[in-house]
Amino acid sequence: MKCISVYTDNFELFSDMFEKVIEIDLKENDEQELEGVTISDSGEVPKHYLERMSVKPEVVVMRDKNKGITILQHGKVFEILIPSEQDQIEAATI
């Protein structure tokens, strides 16, 4: 899964910019500023990362079922987890 980190704790601001963030073509470890907020491509994360993070009480887990995207919010960061094509193929075969 590709992980894009958005460094803000403002849910309303994050929500307003979410669509723009997922459309930006960031390369791995690339960083950009959007509406005064730093956004970075944190590269690929293993599947167990989502499982490990979602059980922590300080982590909020949100899902965009239409896009297959999971969003983790903890501290002052939102992490957008976007499944790779391989992840989608594996999920379809289950």
TADA-V855029 format. One record per helix or strand of 3 or more residues. SS is the DSSP state (helix for helix, strand for strand). FROM is the first residue (numbers start at 1). TO is the last residue. If there is no record, write none. Layout:
ss:SS from:FROM to:TO
ss:SS from:FROM to:TO
//
This chain:
ss:strand from:2 to:6
ss:helix from:11 to:23
ss:strand from:31 to:34
ss:strand from:37 to:44
ss:helix from:47 to:54
ss:strand from:60 to:64
ss:strand from:69 to:74
ss:strand from:77 to:82
ss:helix from:85 to:93
//
